[in-house]
Amino acid sequence: MTTFIWVILLFLGLNFINPDARKANKSYENGDYESAKTWFYSALDQDPKNAEILFNLGNTLTKLGEIEEAIKVFMQAKSYTDDALLKALADYNIGTVLAENEQWKPAMKHLRASLQKLPLDSEGQFNYEYALMKASEEEDNDEKNQDQNENQEPPPEPSVYAKAIKEQADALVNESLYTTAFNLMQKALEVDETVRYYDSYISRISAVNQIEQTEN
């Protein structure tokens, strides 16, 4: 039986100037994840775009089983940094938690992105290849069932990944970044069919984006 090698990579950054971030890291190291979560959110109130704090919060939320929120936070960490290492680690962790929940297509996407940014050790390569294999199996099964289900069933309930992507898109829309939000949803749809649950939302932001482009 093949065993998936799971490693939630850490980026603790113990030299934080923010005292609440230091307290959060200490709580995390002591295994007190609820306290770590509280302190990380407090640190973000003071420095909301600190990618390292967001990354560590994502690890904490993963430990607490708050997968949807963890994915969203890891994606925020990616968006607020130009550091290739941090981006690669965030993609690796997103892929890991998705694969733990057997969401193989989006898991494969993020593990591949991690390897492209910064090749990891043999464990990272193994995880990507395993997720790729499972995603291929899943796609074969989907194709077999697609014809009979296409016109009979409503869109499936959104996965935790789809929900996290939707929240990220909402944040972009709130900043009037309609093109970015639309592209984010479209890319997610390529790897997670449950994003179809938000078809009407995608259509709305697409329409608003077209109107704005016409006016400009």
DAHUNOR-V686786 format. One record per backbone hydrogen bond with DSSP energy under -0.5 kcal/mol. NH is the residue of the N-H (numbers start at 1). CO is the residue of the C=O. If there is no record, write none. Layout:
((NH & CO) (NH & CO))
This chain:
((4 & 2) (6 & 4) (7 & 5) (9 & 7) (16 & 13) (22 & 18) (23 & 19) (24 & 20) (25 & 21) (26 & 22) (27 & 23) (28 & 24) (29 & 25) (30 & 26) (31 & 28) (32 & 27) (33 & 31) (36 & 32) (37 & 33) (38 & 34) (39 & 35) (40 & 36) (41 & 37) (42 & 38) (43 & 39) (44 & 40) (45 & 41) (46 & 42) (46 & 43) (47 & 43) (50 & 47) (51 & 49) (54 & 50) (55 & 51) (56 & 52) (57 & 53) (58 & 54) (59 & 55) (60 & 56) (61 & 57) (62 & 58) (63 & 59) (64 & 60) (65 & 62) (66 & 61) (67 & 65) (70 & 66) (71 & 67) (72 & 68) (73 & 69) (74 & 70) (75 & 71) (76 & 72) (77 & 73) (78 & 74) (79 & 75) (80 & 76) (80 & 77) (81 & 78) (87 & 83) (88 & 84) (89 & 85) (90 & 86) (91 & 87) (92 & 88) (93 & 89) (94 & 90) (95 & 91) (96 & 92) (97 & 93) (98 & 94) (99 & 95) (100 & 96) (101 & 97) (101 & 98) (102 & 99) (103 & 98) (104 & 102) (106 & 191) (107 & 103) (108 & 104) (109 & 105) (110 & 106) (111 & 107) (112 & 108) (113 & 109) (114 & 110) (115 & 111) (116 & 112) (117 & 113) (118 & 114) (124 & 121) (125 & 121) (126 & 122) (127 & 123) (128 & 124) (129 & 125) (130 & 126) (131 & 127) (132 & 128) (133 & 129) (134 & 130) (135 & 131) (136 & 132) (137 & 133) (138 & 134) (139 & 135) (140 & 136) (141 & 137) (142 & 138) (143 & 139) (144 & 140) (145 & 141) (146 & 142) (147 & 143) (149 & 145) (150 & 146) (152 & 149) (153 & 149) (163 & 159) (164 & 160) (165 & 161) (166 & 162) (167 & 163) (168 & 164) (169 & 165) (170 & 166) (171 & 167) (172 & 168) (173 & 169) (174 & 170) (175 & 171) (175 & 172) (176 & 173) (177 & 172) (178 & 176) (181 & 177) (182 & 178) (183 & 179) (184 & 180) (185 & 181) (186 & 182) (187 & 183) (188 & 184) (189 & 185) (190 & 186) (191 & 187) (191 & 188) (192 & 188) (195 & 192) (196 & 193) (197 & 194) (198 & 195) (199 & 196) (202 & 198) (203 & 199) (204 & 200) (205 & 201) (206 & 202) (207 & 203) (208 & 204) (209 & 205) (210 & 206) (211 & 207) (212 & 208) (213 & 209) (214 & 210) (215 & 211) (216 & 212))
